[in-house]
Amino acid sequence: MRNPLLRPRALVAAGTAAVLALGAAACGDSGESDADVTFWHIQNEDPMKSTWQALADEWAEESGQTVEVSAIAVEDFKTRLSTQTQAGDLPDLYNTWGGGVLAEQVEAGLVRDISGLPCLDKVNPVALESYTIDGKLYAIPFDQGVVGFWYNKDLFAEAGITDTPTTWAEFTEDVQTLKDAGITPIALGGGDKWPIHYYWTYLAMRLVGLDGLAAAAESGDFSGPGFVQAGQLLADLAAMEPFQQGFESATYGEADGEAAVMGEGLAAMELMGQWGPQVQRDASGTEGLGESLAFFPFPAVEGGPGTATEFLGGGGGFAAGADAPDEIEDFMCHLLEEENQARVVKDGNMSTVAANPSAVLPEPNHEQQAIIDALATATDTQLYLDQAYPPSIGSTINDASQGLVLGELTPEDFVAMVNDAWAAEQ
């Protein structure tokens, strides 16, 4: 298994992407705070909003430092962090997914090297790999997992579907079967764009394989027939009208968005990461689907070298700004204490990154177990492309994915946009 969570080989060679958030939170930018430590994260709904606040408050009381915690919706977070990166002024501690985005911040000298953090023995070394650049560590993880289809077993049964699909042809047949039964097959937050890019990425992974994806990134050329075919298959899926009404402007995590539609039992599937079940509950204001919620990998695509054991995956971590006070390392170690990792796993329904998982996750629930099982079967993993690649490339893939599903772009337009973005990076 190659670096399981991660950077594509193109970025490794150059030296050189949810647990997601809902709503928005108001706070000043990092340079405007009078606190000793500024802490930005993207879990701005309870329970995790309160959990991160409590962990910060406890450390502040112990250390004598003041901490300003800002819980920011993910799209707002990305925009604000980009602004702060351009200004050369990152928060003292902030959410990161690693990959090319973190690599650009590191290259600009904006991130603290924490390779000598004394508490790293509390973390599974595999979980550190997506935050390691040129042999140095720049963030601590708090979650990791994979993207796949969360599905409603009751709605599948209502439509007469007895087995989950293992091929793309079976998947599209099931989509049609659900539609024929009057059930919305797929929930999608099209307005946020990034949930759509999971589909194109997975189709490309299946059709060209991870080696083909890495080669395209190294050359900056996605013109191969497999990439065009990936776009065509996604366009064909969109033409089936499988998504909920209003998906075009729906967000991922708001009250009427993708996760809420799933949590309320109004759609049969969503393609999402390990954070999906918790956000379904948070966004819908319900208890979620309970035991009716299950998970299956993205299917294989006939004729392609990719396999269903190759996952799109990643996790969440925290990086420290280069100008953060030295005490930030003590704060990071506070977050990595096993009892605090256990609180994060429990409150956020997250996967564990602990070196001793039994101390943090003694009895995983069925949702966590689904991710554990998927990771156990994974033969390779690719970081989300909007984080693995440089920001300008990732945003282009997100834009193009939305345009493709809305019928505004052809598959050829898609690859041309991505190629142009890579050319502009040279």
N, C-alpha and C positions, 0 to 999 in steps of 0.2 A: 504494500500500500504506500503510495506516495504521500507527501505531506498532507495529512488527512483533512485539514481545514484551511490546502489552501491557497496560497498565492499561486497564480498561474506561472508556468515556467518562464514565460517572457519577462515577468517582473522580477523573478528570482535572478535571472541572468543579467538583468539590468541593474541589479542591486537595489534594486529599488527596494464594509461592500458591504411577529415578532412578537417576542418580547418587544412589542412595539407600543407606541403611545397613542393616547387619545386626547383630543381637545388641545388647548393652548395654556401656557402659564406665563404670567408677566414677570419680568425681572430685568435688571440692567445688564448690559454686556459686561464681559469679564473685567474690562478696564475701569468700570464705574463703581465697583464694589469697594467698601471700606473693610470688608471682612478679611481675616487672615487667609482664608481658603475659599475659593469659589468652586462649586461642584455642580456640573450640568449633567442631567440624565434624561432619558426619554420615557420613563414610566410615570406618566402624570395622571394616573387613575389609581385609586386604592384597590388592592392592598399595598402594591409596591411603592406608590408615592409616599405613603406613610412609613413604610419599612426603610427606605433609603434615608428619609428624614430622621427617623429614630436612630439609625446607625450613625449618622452624622452628629446628631445631638449627643449621643453617648460618648463618642470620641472627643467632641468639643469639651465636654465636662471633664473628661480624664486628662486631656492634653492642655487645657487652658487656652486653646485656639478658638477663634470664631469662624463659623462655616456658613456661607450663604449657599443654600441649595436651590437650584432652579430645575423644575420639572417641565420639560418642553416637548410639545408634539413633534413627532419625528420629522415631518417635512419642514416645519419651522426650525427645528434643530439643525438640519442639514444646511438650510439657508444661512442661519446665523453663524454656524461654525465656519462656513465658507467665507463669510464676511470677516470673521475674526482671524482666519488664516491669512487672508489677503492683507489684513492690518498688522499681522505679525504678533498677535496678542491672544493666545489661546487661554481658556480657563485653566485653573490649577489642576482640576480633575474633570474629565469629560468622557462621554460615551464614544466608543470606537468599534468598528467592525474589522479593523485591520486592513490588509490588502493595499491596493494602490493609493487609496486616500490617505491612509496613515503614512505610507512611504513618502508621499509628496510632502507631508508635514514634517517628517523626519529630515528629508533632504533640505528643507528650508531652515532647519535648525530650531524648530518650534516645539520639540518634544523631548522630554527628559528620558535619558537612558537609565532604566531601572534594573539592569542586569544583575546588580549586586543586592537586590532586595532580599533581606534575610529570611523571609517567610515563604519563599518559593517552593519549599518542600511540601507545602500544604496543597499544591496544585498538581494535577496530572500534567506531566511535561507535554503531552500531545496537545493539550489545550493552549499551550503557550506559543505554538508554532506559527499561528496566523499573525502574531504580534511581534515576531522576531524578524529583524531586517539586518542583513549583513552581519549576522551572528550576535546581534545585540537585541535585548528585550525592551519594548517600549510601552507595554500595557499589561494589565492583569485581566484574566477572564472572569466572568461570573456565570456564563451560560454557554452551552454549545449543543448542536443538534443538526438536524437535516430538514429539508423541505420535502413534503409529499402531500398526498391528498387525504385530508380529513373528511370523513364521509358519515352520513346519517344512516345507520343500519336500518332504522325503521322505514325511511323513505325508499331505500333500496328494496326492502322486502315488499313494500306497498306496490312498487313497480314490477315486482316479480323477478328482480335480479338476485340471484343466489350466490354468485361468486364475484369477487372484485376482478377488474380487468388486468391482464398481464401484457397486452399489446395495445398499440394505439388504435388499431381497427376495432378491437373489443371495446375500448374506451368510448370511441365515437358511437358504436352501436348502443352502448349503455346510455349515452347522452340522449340519443333518439328515443330509446325506450322510456326514459324518465319524462321526456317531453310528451310522448304519446299518453302517458299516465297523468298528465296535467301537473307535473312536478317540475319546478325550476331546477335544472341540473346543477348549475354552478353559480356560486356567489363570487362577485369580482368587484374590487374597488378600482374601477378604471380611471377615476379622476386622479388617483395617486401615482399611476403609471408603473411604479416598481412591482406591484403584484402581477402585472401583465408580463413583465420581462422574465419572470420565472418560467412561463410557458415557452417562450422562444428559446431561452437558454437550455431548458431540458430537451426540447426537440433537436436543437443543434448538438447537444451532448450525445443524444442517441444516434443521430445521423452521421456525424463525423468523428465521434469519439473524443475523449479528453485530449488525446495526442493531436487530433486535427484542430481542436479548439486552441491548444497551446501554440501550434504552428501558425495559425491565423493571427494570434496576438503578436507573435514574434515578428511576423512579416507585415502586420498592419493591413492584411488583405483577407476579407471575409467574402470574396466573390465566388468561392467554390460552390458547386451545385448543391452540396449538402446544406449550406447555409440558406440558399434560396429556397430549397425544399422545406426547410424548417419554417420559413416565413409563409410558404404556401399552405402548409398543414395548419398553421395557426389561423391564417385567413379563412381556410375552409371551416375550421371549428367555429369561428366567429359568425360565419355565414349561416350556421345552424341555429343561431340566436339562442344559445344555451344559458345566457346570463340573466340575472334578475332585471326587472324593469328599472331604468334609470341608472344602470351600472356605469354609463359613460361618465357621469359626474360624481358618482359615489366615491367616497374615501374608503380607506381600509377600516379605520377604527372608530369613526363617529357613530352616533346612535342609529342612523339609517344606512350604515355602510356595510361592507362585505362581512366583517366579523359578526355584526349584529344580525344580519340575515341568516347566517349559519346558526348562531346561538338561539335564535327564535324558531328554528326548525323550518325555515321558509325556503331553503335550498338544500340540495342533496350533497354537495361537495364544495370544498375550497382548497386550492393549492397554496399551502402555507407552511411556515416553519414550526418549530417546537413550541413557540409561544402561542400558537393559534387557539387552543382550548381556553386559556385564561382570558385572552382578549375577546373571545366569543361571549364569555360570561360578563366581562366588564362592559362591553359595548351594548349588549342587549339588556343589561340589568336583570338577567335571569340566572338560574343555576346552571344554564347550559344544557347540553344534551345528555350528560351523565354517561351511563354505560352504553347508550345508543351511539356514541361517538367512537369511531375507529379510524384506522390509518392504513393506507396502502401506498407503495412506492409509485413514482411516475412510471408509466408502462414503457416497455421496449417498443422501438419503432422498426417495423419490418424492413430488412435490407441494410440497416445501419450497424456499425461495429459497437456502438454503445450498449450497455446492459442496464437492467433495472437495479443492479447492485451498485451503480455509480450514482451518487447523490449530489445534488446541490445542497450545500450546507455552510455552516458557520455558527457564529455565536456573538455574544455581546461582551465587551470588555471596557476597561477604564484606562485611559492614558493620562499622563501628567504633563502639563505645559512646561516648557523649558525654564520658565521664570518662576515656577511654583516654589514655595519655601521648602526647605529640607524636611520639614515635618510631614510633607505629603506622603513620604514613604511609610511613615508610621500609620497614617490614615489608611493607606492601601493595605498594610498588614492587618489592621483592625478589620477591614472588610473580609479578609481571607481567613480570619479565625474560624475554626470549624463550626462553632455554634452560630456564628453569623452567616456562614455559607448555608447552614441548615435553614436558617430563617428565610434567606432569599429563595432557596429551592422550594420551601413550603409555601411561602406567601405568593411567589410568582409562578408556581407550578412549573418550575424550570428544571432543566437537566443539570446534573452536577458536574463540576470541573475538579472536584476534590481528588487529591492523591489517595485518600482513604474514603471511597464512596460510601461504605457502610456507616461511617460516622455522620454522614450528611443526609443520606437517603436510605434509611434502613428498610422502609416499606414503600417502594414506589407505587403510585396509583396507576391505573390502567393506561392513562395518557402518557405519563412519563415512561412506563414500561414499553409502550409502542416505539418511542424514540430510542430507548436503550436497545431494543431488538433490532431496529433499523441500523443503528450504528454498528451493532455486532455483525451484521451481514454485509456491511459496506466494503467494497473492494477498492473504492477510490472516491474522492470528494472534491468538488469544485466550489470555491467561494462565489457568492453572488456577484455577477458581473458588474453591477453598478457600484460595487466596493472593491472588487479585485482589480479592476482597470483604473487608470487615472480618472479623476472626476469628470473631465470633459467627455471621455469615452462612455463612461457609465451613464451619464445623463442623456447622451445621444441614444444609447440602446433603450433606455426607458421611454424617451420621446418617440422613437421609431416603433417600439412595441405598441404603444397606444395608437399611433397613426395607422398601423397595420390592422389592428382589431376594429378600429372605427371605419376602415375602408378608405382612408385618406392616402395610404401609401400602398404600393405593390411590394412584393417580396424583393424585387430588384431595387426598388427605391430604398428599402431598408438597408441592404448591404452597401449601397452607394453612400448613404448617410454615415454609416459606421466607418467605411473606408476613408471618407473625407475627414472625419474627426481624427482618425489615426494619422492621416497625412498632416493635419494641422499641428499634431503633437511633435512632429519631427523637427 
